Amino acid sequence: MTTIGSSDLEVFPLNLGTNVFGWTAGQDDSFAVLDAYSAAGGNFVDTADMYSQWAPGNSGGESETIIGAWLAARGKRDEFVVATKLSALNGFKGLSASNIKAAAEGSLRRLGTDRIDLYYAHYDDESTPIEETLTAFDALVKEGKVRYIAASNLAPERIAESLAISDREGLARYVAIQPHYSLVERREYEADYAALAAKENLGVLPYWSLAKGFLTGKYRDAATPGDSPRAAGALAYLDDRGHRVLAALDDVAAAHATTVAAVALAWLTAQPNVVAPIASARTPEQLADLLPSVDLKLTDAEIAALTSASEL
């Protein structure tokens, strides 16, 4: 287990993404993934109120509802760290005080719980004063409905300003950030967020850690059949650099007799302040390719080779 930033949240070093729950994974498949993850020692799920409102027939909240049903059915609530997000669900957009309160109540209801362990501002809302947002989050923390708060998809200067206001006003403080970061998506995080995370002791929980599936090694040529809605996104990385990265991943995976996906996740975990990369799985078989990352320790030379292969 590892700890998120300055919080006391102890989590498994692989954060299970659940945006596929209620979308490409129905309840039975989602329960099977959660069962396998829990059996492996996992205790950290990431969701959002808007998952998966983009799917035909969905209205949002499907992922939270499935997680809540599983936690209740298995009696696992006290063993799990549950992270969810607000600001993008239709009808509950933005970071105003009233919306934060209403969105939190909706998430609590769907999750079937009395508290959210880590509550993210999913997207920024520049029409709402930062102090109003933080005061609303602080009220939820004081009420015991939220344990810690975090930020995803907020510009670094907005996160820095938020932290300064929290410190000045004595309000709840972001303990983590959720940036877009992977072996093939490095520039923005490393240039704009890494120093801030180090300075402010923010836990880093990267999303799209496997580059929409590209870093699983499944997509190696343009003719690869896509059985996933993300196939097109993965294939976008299939250029000279992408081939270089896959070759380097193959070498390291072979040396450790493990999966390409596990190596890609282990590289992320080896980066400063990264606590637990987020990766999703539609089936227990997909999850099995990810789990070895938790115990995989790359050598300095292997980390350097992967880093070099992924340079622009």
Secondary structure as UniProt FT lines:
FT   STRAND          2..3
FT   TURN            5..6
FT   STRAND          10..11
FT   STRAND          15..17
FT   TURN            19..20
FT   TURN            22..24
FT   HELIX           27..39
FT   TURN            40..41
FT   STRAND          44..46
FT   TURN            49..54
FT   TURN            56..57
FT   HELIX           62..74
FT   HELIX           77..79
FT   STRAND          81..89
FT   TURN            90..91
FT   STRAND          92..93
FT   HELIX           97..111
FT   STRAND          116..121
FT   TURN            126..127
FT   HELIX           130..143
FT   STRAND          146..152
FT   HELIX           156..169
FT   STRAND          174..178
FT   TURN            183..184
FT   HELIX           187..188
FT   HELIX           189..193
FT   HELIX           194..200
FT   STRAND          203..204
FT   TURN            209..210
FT   HELIX           211..216
FT   TURN            222..223
FT   TURN            229..230
FT   HELIX           231..235
FT   TURN            236..237
FT   HELIX           240..256
FT   HELIX           260..269
FT   TURN            272..273
FT   STRAND          278..280
FT   HELIX           284..290
FT   HELIX           291..294
FT   HELIX           300..309
//
